[in-house]
Amino acid sequence: YSDKDPRPYYTWSQSERKEVSLAVDLAMNELLSDMFSNSFEFAVFDESFDGLDPLGIEMFCLQLKQLTNRIPTILVVTHYPFGEQYFDNFLDIQKTNGCSSFVKSVKTKLDRPVPKVRLNRK
């Protein structure tokens, strides 16, 4: 996204708008942390993957992984079935007949270093 893209915001795809929204959320988090000279203990991202394509989900998850250097606990609520490749721990909670119940807890160990993320789309 650049000054050279003349398209109005309302013409962008859902994925493009969501990526900008998440970038603003992450930037505001960092700005508030710097303003108050205090890092947050945790952050919650609820349904943040809605509207993202698979590449957008991967890029955002890698951004969240980098964010753990500043915020020790990040909670991600999603209906997408994934987890081990992006997160150190996850809980599986299922809703049946209007009642949510805990299914399992998984502690994973990431064997690969988290790459620096740079989203470069046209």
Summary of the structure (lengths in Angstrom):
residues: 122
radius of gyration: 16.3
end to end distance: 7.6
largest distance: 50.3
contacts: 236
relative contact order: 0.14
helix: 32%
strand: 22%
